[in-house]
Amino acid sequence: MHQYLVELSALMAIFAFVIIAPGADTAMVIRQALVHGRRSSVLTSLGIGTSLLFHVGYTILGLGLIISQSVLMFNVIKWLGAAYLIYLGIQSFRTGKVEFSVRAEASDKAVQGMMKAFSLGFLANALNPKPVLFFLSVFSTVVSVETPSAVKLGYGAVMASCLIAWFVSVSLFLTMPAMRAGFEKASKWINRASGAVFIVFGLKLATERAG
């Protein structure tokens, strides 16, 4: 038990920096909170956390090693992920200014479906092969080969829970009435900025190499 706690502590010490580092996931949660509201942002956060479990799961099963060593599989996932992020970036540019009034939030255009909000976070993260390399390198460095797969999956569950908690906290903060009122005037530029972030990370992902 002591060994497992040491391994988990080491994993979380590394992962803490990954959680707070700004990236495409952060930009997506911020945009969801400011454009579609608290519910959509929280659901997107859950999608991101679930995709992390997805990555951990197949890495533990050994599929992560296969993907990291297969140029074809890595590139297929990479290009799908890059295309999806660039698509999200273009959509953000096209959104323009958003009104945060009660009427606007109640309209069909402002209300985002639960599955769409969840899938935005899940797909953006799941279609990114970089976490495969991250988990393979970190787990092989910090976690003993003798550690049971169930325990490793437990590590992943803790990491996913912390990731969700972080993004949900960001969502709650940004959807406070005072914050939403302050961001209303800048919503057009927020959409453009988040769109630029998605496109930049999409292009960056497109240049990644396996191995």
Short mmCIF file of the C-alpha atoms (twelve columns), coordinates in Angstrom:
data_MODEL
# 
_entry.id   MODEL 
# 
loop_
_atom_site.group_PDB 
_atom_site.id 
_atom_site.type_symbol 
_atom_site.label_atom_id 
_atom_site.label_alt_id 
_atom_site.label_comp_id 
_atom_site.label_asym_id 
_atom_site.label_seq_id 
_atom_site.Cartn_x 
_atom_site.Cartn_y 
_atom_site.Cartn_z 
_atom_site.pdbx_PDB_model_num 
ATOM 1   C CA . MET A 1   0.000   0.000  0.000   1 
ATOM 2   C CA . HIS A 2   2.845   2.384  0.872   1 
ATOM 3   C CA . GLN A 3   4.427   1.784  -2.556  1 
ATOM 4   C CA . TYR A 4   1.164   2.643  -4.292  1 
ATOM 5   C CA . LEU A 5   0.816   5.897  -2.358  1 
ATOM 6   C CA . VAL A 6   4.374   6.865  -3.308  1 
ATOM 7   C CA . GLU A 7   3.661   6.112  -6.967  1 
ATOM 8   C CA . LEU A 8   0.398   8.049  -6.918  1 
ATOM 9   C CA . SER A 9   2.065   11.020 -5.224  1 
ATOM 10  C CA . ALA A 10  4.803   11.053 -7.856  1 
ATOM 11  C CA . LEU A 11  2.250   10.845 -10.662 1 
ATOM 12  C CA . MET A 12  0.171   13.677 -9.230  1 
ATOM 13  C CA . ALA A 13  3.247   15.864 -8.690  1 
ATOM 14  C CA . ILE A 14  3.911   15.625 -12.434 1 
ATOM 15  C CA . PHE A 15  0.283   15.743 -13.514 1 
ATOM 16  C CA . ALA A 16  -0.462  18.870 -11.450 1 
ATOM 17  C CA . PHE A 17  1.617   20.908 -13.896 1 
ATOM 18  C CA . VAL A 18  -0.214  19.322 -16.830 1 
ATOM 19  C CA . ILE A 19  -3.604  20.245 -15.353 1 
ATOM 20  C CA . ILE A 20  -2.906  23.946 -14.859 1 
ATOM 21  C CA . ALA A 21  -0.865  24.430 -18.050 1 
ATOM 22  C CA . PRO A 22  -2.971  26.418 -20.560 1 
ATOM 23  C CA . GLY A 23  -3.819  24.584 -23.758 1 
ATOM 24  C CA . ALA A 24  -6.610  23.632 -26.134 1 
ATOM 25  C CA . ASP A 25  -8.635  21.995 -23.329 1 
ATOM 26  C CA . THR A 26  -8.431  25.139 -21.209 1 
ATOM 27  C CA . ALA A 27  -9.467  27.337 -24.134 1 
ATOM 28  C CA . MET A 28  -12.406 25.036 -24.840 1 
ATOM 29  C CA . VAL A 29  -13.676 25.075 -21.242 1 
ATOM 30  C CA . ILE A 30  -13.344 28.870 -21.053 1 
ATOM 31  C CA . ARG A 31  -15.224 29.336 -24.317 1 
ATOM 32  C CA . GLN A 32  -17.944 26.883 -23.281 1 
ATOM 33  C CA . ALA A 33  -18.422 28.708 -19.985 1 
ATOM 34  C CA . LEU A 34  -18.645 32.149 -21.570 1 
ATOM 35  C CA . VAL A 35  -20.649 31.249 -24.668 1 
ATOM 36  C CA . HIS A 36  -22.909 28.368 -23.616 1 
ATOM 37  C CA . GLY A 37  -22.992 28.650 -19.832 1 
ATOM 38  C CA . ARG A 38  -22.232 26.597 -16.760 1 
ATOM 39  C CA . ARG A 39  -23.982 23.336 -17.683 1 
ATOM 40  C CA . SER A 40  -22.250 23.024 -21.053 1 
ATOM 41  C CA . SER A 41  -18.865 23.898 -19.585 1 
ATOM 42  C CA . VAL A 42  -19.205 21.326 -16.793 1 
ATOM 43  C CA . LEU A 43  -20.269 18.647 -19.297 1 
ATOM 44  C CA . THR A 44  -17.289 19.492 -21.502 1 
ATOM 45  C CA . SER A 45  -15.059 19.176 -18.436 1 
ATOM 46  C CA . LEU A 46  -16.522 15.709 -17.780 1 
ATOM 47  C CA . GLY A 47  -15.829 14.792 -21.400 1 
ATOM 48  C CA . ILE A 48  -12.180 15.813 -21.072 1 
ATOM 49  C CA . GLY A 49  -11.788 13.804 -17.855 1 
ATOM 50  C CA . THR A 50  -13.478 10.746 -19.383 1 
ATOM 51  C CA . SER A 51  -11.163 10.862 -22.391 1 
ATOM 52  C CA . LEU A 52  -8.206  10.841 -20.002 1 
ATOM 53  C CA . LEU A 53  -9.504  7.577  -18.533 1 
ATOM 54  C CA . PHE A 54  -9.868  6.331  -22.104 1 
ATOM 55  C CA . HIS A 55  -6.189  7.059  -22.764 1 
ATOM 56  C CA . VAL A 56  -5.070  5.498  -19.471 1 
ATOM 57  C CA . GLY A 57  -7.205  2.420  -20.093 1 
ATOM 58  C CA . TYR A 58  -5.785  1.462  -23.469 1 
ATOM 59  C CA . THR A 59  -2.262  2.433  -22.394 1 
ATOM 60  C CA . ILE A 60  -2.481  -0.071 -19.527 1 
ATOM 61  C CA . LEU A 61  -3.844  -2.714 -21.919 1 
ATOM 62  C CA . GLY A 62  -0.745  -2.266 -24.078 1 
ATOM 63  C CA . LEU A 63  -2.475  -0.569 -27.020 1 
ATOM 64  C CA . GLY A 64  -0.691  2.684  -26.222 1 
ATOM 65  C CA . LEU A 65  2.665   1.081  -27.013 1 
ATOM 66  C CA . ILE A 66  1.299   -0.214 -30.317 1 
ATOM 67  C CA . ILE A 67  0.009   3.253  -31.272 1 
ATOM 68  C CA . SER A 68  3.246   4.964  -30.288 1 
ATOM 69  C CA . GLN A 69  5.263   2.510  -32.416 1 
ATOM 70  C CA . SER A 70  2.903   2.463  -35.413 1 
ATOM 71  C CA . VAL A 71  3.486   5.489  -37.633 1 
ATOM 72  C CA . LEU A 72  0.257   4.818  -39.552 1 
ATOM 73  C CA . MET A 73  -1.990  4.580  -36.471 1 
ATOM 74  C CA . PHE A 74  -0.314  7.545  -34.825 1 
ATOM 75  C CA . ASN A 75  -0.727  9.695  -37.941 1 
ATOM 76  C CA . VAL A 76  -4.372  8.719  -38.463 1 
ATOM 77  C CA . ILE A 77  -5.262  9.749  -34.895 1 
ATOM 78  C CA . LYS A 78  -3.046  12.827 -35.162 1 
ATOM 79  C CA . TRP A 79  -4.655  14.120 -38.373 1 
ATOM 80  C CA . LEU A 80  -8.171  13.461 -37.092 1 
ATOM 81  C CA . GLY A 81  -7.373  15.387 -33.926 1 
ATOM 82  C CA . ALA A 82  -5.729  18.245 -35.820 1 
ATOM 83  C CA . ALA A 83  -8.665  18.518 -38.232 1 
ATOM 84  C CA . TYR A 84  -11.142 18.549 -35.346 1 
ATOM 85  C CA . LEU A 85  -9.294  21.317 -33.486 1 
ATOM 86  C CA . ILE A 86  -9.013  23.436 -36.637 1 
ATOM 87  C CA . TYR A 87  -12.734 22.895 -37.277 1 
ATOM 88  C CA . LEU A 88  -13.506 24.113 -33.742 1 
ATOM 89  C CA . GLY A 89  -11.280 27.129 -34.354 1 
ATOM 90  C CA . ILE A 90  -13.147 28.079 -37.527 1 
ATOM 91  C CA . GLN A 91  -16.484 27.656 -35.739 1 
ATOM 92  C CA . SER A 92  -15.275 29.960 -32.956 1 
ATOM 93  C CA . PHE A 93  -14.297 32.652 -35.446 1 
ATOM 94  C CA . ARG A 94  -17.749 32.448 -37.034 1 
ATOM 95  C CA . THR A 95  -19.646 32.766 -33.732 1 
ATOM 96  C CA . GLY A 96  -18.988 36.473 -33.181 1 
ATOM 97  C CA . LYS A 97  -20.421 38.394 -30.241 1 
ATOM 98  C CA . VAL A 98  -22.640 36.552 -27.754 1 
ATOM 99  C CA . GLU A 99  -25.390 38.136 -25.663 1 
ATOM 100 C CA . PHE A 100 -25.515 36.752 -22.128 1 
ATOM 101 C CA . SER A 101 -29.084 37.834 -21.450 1 
ATOM 102 C CA . VAL A 102 -31.677 35.478 -19.978 1 
ATOM 103 C CA . ARG A 103 -33.560 35.498 -23.272 1 
ATOM 104 C CA . ALA A 104 -30.442 34.556 -25.205 1 
ATOM 105 C CA . GLU A 105 -29.627 31.692 -22.874 1 
ATOM 106 C CA . ALA A 106 -33.154 30.368 -23.188 1 
ATOM 107 C CA . SER A 107 -33.135 30.441 -26.995 1 
ATOM 108 C CA . ASP A 108 -32.481 27.343 -29.091 1 
ATOM 109 C CA . LYS A 109 -29.229 28.787 -30.409 1 
ATOM 110 C CA . ALA A 110 -27.759 29.412 -26.968 1 
ATOM 111 C CA . VAL A 111 -28.785 26.086 -25.397 1 
ATOM 112 C CA . GLN A 112 -26.279 23.372 -26.285 1 
ATOM 113 C CA . GLY A 113 -27.230 19.704 -26.150 1 
ATOM 114 C CA . MET A 114 -25.784 17.618 -23.324 1 
ATOM 115 C CA . MET A 115 -24.169 15.061 -25.628 1 
ATOM 116 C CA . LYS A 116 -22.688 17.767 -27.860 1 
ATOM 117 C CA . ALA A 117 -21.166 19.568 -24.867 1 
ATOM 118 C CA . PHE A 118 -19.748 16.296 -23.514 1 
ATOM 119 C CA . SER A 119 -18.454 15.105 -26.890 1 
ATOM 120 C CA . LEU A 120 -16.646 18.402 -27.533 1 
ATOM 121 C CA . GLY A 121 -14.380 17.731 -24.567 1 
ATOM 122 C CA . PHE A 122 -14.108 13.981 -25.132 1 
ATOM 123 C CA . LEU A 123 -13.284 14.068 -28.848 1 
ATOM 124 C CA . ALA A 124 -10.823 16.963 -28.654 1 
ATOM 125 C CA . ASN A 125 -8.818  14.988 -26.092 1 
ATOM 126 C CA . ALA A 126 -9.413  11.445 -27.379 1 
ATOM 127 C CA . LEU A 127 -8.280  12.381 -30.916 1 
ATOM 128 C CA . ASN A 128 -4.917  13.527 -29.643 1 
ATOM 129 C CA . PRO A 129 -2.124  10.902 -29.613 1 
ATOM 130 C CA . LYS A 130 0.153   13.026 -27.406 1 
ATOM 131 C CA . PRO A 131 -1.393  11.733 -24.119 1 
ATOM 132 C CA . VAL A 132 -0.389  8.227  -25.243 1 
ATOM 133 C CA . LEU A 133 3.267   9.255  -25.255 1 
ATOM 134 C CA . PHE A 134 2.817   11.123 -21.959 1 
ATOM 135 C CA . PHE A 135 1.273   8.185  -20.105 1 
ATOM 136 C CA . LEU A 136 3.711   5.675  -21.582 1 
ATOM 137 C CA . SER A 137 6.714   7.742  -20.499 1 
ATOM 138 C CA . VAL A 138 5.368   8.747  -17.068 1 
ATOM 139 C CA . PHE A 139 3.951   5.356  -16.129 1 
ATOM 140 C CA . SER A 140 7.104   3.544  -17.253 1 
ATOM 141 C CA . THR A 141 9.242   5.964  -15.231 1 
ATOM 142 C CA . VAL A 142 7.213   6.278  -12.020 1 
ATOM 143 C CA . VAL A 143 5.069   3.137  -11.820 1 
ATOM 144 C CA . SER A 144 6.545   -0.304 -11.183 1 
ATOM 145 C CA . VAL A 145 5.878   -3.033 -13.744 1 
ATOM 146 C CA . GLU A 146 4.708   -5.182 -10.822 1 
ATOM 147 C CA . THR A 147 1.911   -2.756 -9.938  1 
ATOM 148 C CA . PRO A 148 -1.437  -4.444 -10.783 1 
ATOM 149 C CA . SER A 149 -3.427  -3.077 -13.732 1 
ATOM 150 C CA . ALA A 150 -6.373  -2.381 -11.419 1 
ATOM 151 C CA . VAL A 151 -4.181  -0.111 -9.293  1 
ATOM 152 C CA . LYS A 152 -2.866  1.657  -12.395 1 
ATOM 153 C CA . LEU A 153 -6.442  2.232  -13.526 1 
ATOM 154 C CA . GLY A 154 -7.116  3.639  -10.060 1 
ATOM 155 C CA . TYR A 155 -4.263  6.089  -10.600 1 
ATOM 156 C CA . GLY A 156 -5.928  7.123  -13.845 1 
ATOM 157 C CA . ALA A 157 -9.270  7.593  -12.090 1 
ATOM 158 C CA . VAL A 158 -7.657  9.888  -9.511  1 
ATOM 159 C CA . MET A 159 -5.925  11.890 -12.243 1 
ATOM 160 C CA . ALA A 160 -9.153  12.177 -14.251 1 
ATOM 161 C CA . SER A 161 -11.083 13.281 -11.145 1 
ATOM 162 C CA . CYS A 162 -8.522  16.008 -10.427 1 
ATOM 163 C CA . LEU A 163 -8.656  17.171 -14.040 1 
ATOM 164 C CA . ILE A 164 -12.455 17.341 -13.950 1 
ATOM 165 C CA . ALA A 165 -12.406 19.149 -10.593 1 
ATOM 166 C CA . TRP A 166 -10.012 21.771 -11.977 1 
ATOM 167 C CA . PHE A 167 -12.051 22.489 -15.097 1 
ATOM 168 C CA . VAL A 168 -15.360 22.441 -13.193 1 
ATOM 169 C CA . SER A 169 -13.880 25.033 -10.810 1 
ATOM 170 C CA . VAL A 170 -12.893 27.163 -13.807 1 
ATOM 171 C CA . SER A 171 -16.422 26.753 -15.174 1 
ATOM 172 C CA . LEU A 172 -18.070 27.806 -11.911 1 
ATOM 173 C CA . PHE A 173 -15.804 30.828 -11.594 1 
ATOM 174 C CA . LEU A 174 -16.348 32.062 -15.138 1 
ATOM 175 C CA . THR A 175 -20.134 31.620 -14.998 1 
ATOM 176 C CA . MET A 176 -20.609 33.813 -11.926 1 
ATOM 177 C CA . PRO A 177 -22.998 36.679 -12.861 1 
ATOM 178 C CA . ALA A 178 -20.352 39.355 -12.336 1 
ATOM 179 C CA . MET A 179 -17.865 37.504 -14.527 1 
ATOM 180 C CA . ARG A 180 -20.360 36.881 -17.328 1 
ATOM 181 C CA . ALA A 181 -21.406 40.521 -17.337 1 
ATOM 182 C CA . GLY A 182 -17.786 41.596 -17.571 1 
ATOM 183 C CA . PHE A 183 -17.018 39.252 -20.445 1 
ATOM 184 C CA . GLU A 184 -20.102 40.114 -22.522 1 
ATOM 185 C CA . LYS A 185 -18.464 43.092 -24.198 1 
ATOM 186 C CA . ALA A 186 -15.372 41.072 -25.016 1 
ATOM 187 C CA . SER A 187 -17.210 37.945 -26.199 1 
ATOM 188 C CA . LYS A 188 -16.381 38.573 -29.870 1 
ATOM 189 C CA . TRP A 189 -12.661 38.766 -29.103 1 
ATOM 190 C CA . ILE A 190 -12.855 35.796 -26.726 1 
ATOM 191 C CA . ASN A 191 -14.290 33.707 -29.565 1 
ATOM 192 C CA . ARG A 192 -11.544 34.908 -31.891 1 
ATOM 193 C CA . ALA A 193 -8.816  34.263 -29.321 1 
ATOM 194 C CA . SER A 194 -10.098 30.766 -28.507 1 
ATOM 195 C CA . GLY A 195 -10.478 30.089 -32.238 1 
ATOM 196 C CA . ALA A 196 -6.851  31.075 -32.780 1 
ATOM 197 C CA . VAL A 197 -5.776  28.787 -29.893 1 
ATOM 198 C CA . PHE A 198 -7.664  25.827 -31.386 1 
ATOM 199 C CA . ILE A 199 -6.127  26.385 -34.824 1 
ATOM 200 C CA . VAL A 200 -2.595  26.857 -33.455 1 
ATOM 201 C CA . PHE A 201 -2.825  23.684 -31.352 1 
ATOM 202 C CA . GLY A 202 -4.360  21.856 -34.319 1 
ATOM 203 C CA . LEU A 203 -1.432  22.855 -36.543 1 
ATOM 204 C CA . LYS A 204 1.018   22.011 -33.752 1 
ATOM 205 C CA . LEU A 205 -0.569  18.580 -33.354 1 
ATOM 206 C CA . ALA A 206 -0.298  18.044 -37.122 1 
ATOM 207 C CA . THR A 207 3.484   18.436 -36.895 1 
ATOM 208 C CA . GLU A 208 3.939   15.938 -34.038 1 
ATOM 209 C CA . ARG A 209 5.860   12.764 -34.726 1 
ATOM 210 C CA . ALA A 210 5.547   9.324  -33.198 1 
ATOM 211 C CA . GLY A 211 8.280   7.811  -31.078 1 
# 
